[in-house]
């Protein structure tokens, strides 16, 4: 597992790098040479600072929402993309993957130990096991999974909170102390006690 990195305050507050609405169906095909793949400036009212010597951006936030990333391999190539775009890739702390067609998360996501905010709403995630996998992100505090099939599962919210006890916000709603003390389904509780959170 990667180790946490000190993130410069100005990078945390910098504008996100916006690669949304690019019709990306995979991350390997992204190219800075292709005009249509270039980061957008209009939604964020500008771009983060770009370092001349490295041609990379000084930000800790990346928007990949409203693309065509799909399936359980839709995040393949994420680390290479972030390495190519950000001055300090390990500093990534906000990643927006909403409104794609993702069904799962891959190990590449866990290469970002400082990831605090992850938007996965409006995808095709069907299993609460995704939340179990996200336990590998120690800094994660804000998560969205709403408008995925998994959100209609019985006890969805309580289950996700039990699997990710450090969450401060789920689906844009603050996690309360009362929710933290509620028990999830017997299956989840048994899996938590046996530490078999990936095979619910």
Number of C-alpha atoms within 10 A of each C-alpha: 9 11 10 14 14 9 16 14 10 11 21 17 12 17 21 25 25 23 22 22 16 18 16 21 16 17 18 14 12 17 13 12 8 9 8 14 17 14 20 18 15 9 10 12 9 14 19 22 15 15 12 8 6 11 13 19 25 25 30 30 25 22 20 23 25 20 20 19 25 18 16 15 16 22 22 18 17 18 19 13 16 20 14 17 21 23 20 19 24 22 23 25 22 22 21 22 24 24 22 23 22 24 22 22 21 17 14 14 18 19 19 25 21 24 24 18 20 20 23 27 22 20 26 21 24 16 17 24 19 20 21 22 19 21 17 17 19 16 17 23 18 21 24 21 26 21 17 21 16 20 20 12 13 11 12 18 21 18 24 23 23 23 24 23 16 16 21 17 17 20 17 13 11 12 20 12 9 7 16 17 12 12 14 21 15 9 10 22 16 14 17 16 9 9 10 12 20 15 11 13
